[in-house]
């Protein structure tokens, strides 16, 4: 006799899957995983805390210790009027 087990489609609320967190006795806060995934943060990323209008705002900081961090965005707008086809024709006329 074959026994078949039907899988139940039960939605289970797992612990830690909420948007709230408690401050530990060592003043640490755990950011919920769904919040981390939504904003693209990973372990080791740096965040900045600010008080805005009486509320705490947490923002992700760019990787300031990267050797090229000061150059990121420095050339913004330089190639707005660049036409690759025109440049190729000027360099290698047919």
CORWORA-V615863 format. One line per field, one symbol per residue. ss: DSSP state (H for helix, E for strand, L for the rest). A space follows every 50 residues. Layout:
ss=???
This chain:
ss=LLLLLLLLLLLLLLLLLLLLLLLLLLLLLLLLHHHHHHHLLLLLLLEEEE EELLEEEEEELLLLLLLLHHHLLLLLLLLLLLLHHHHHHHHLLL
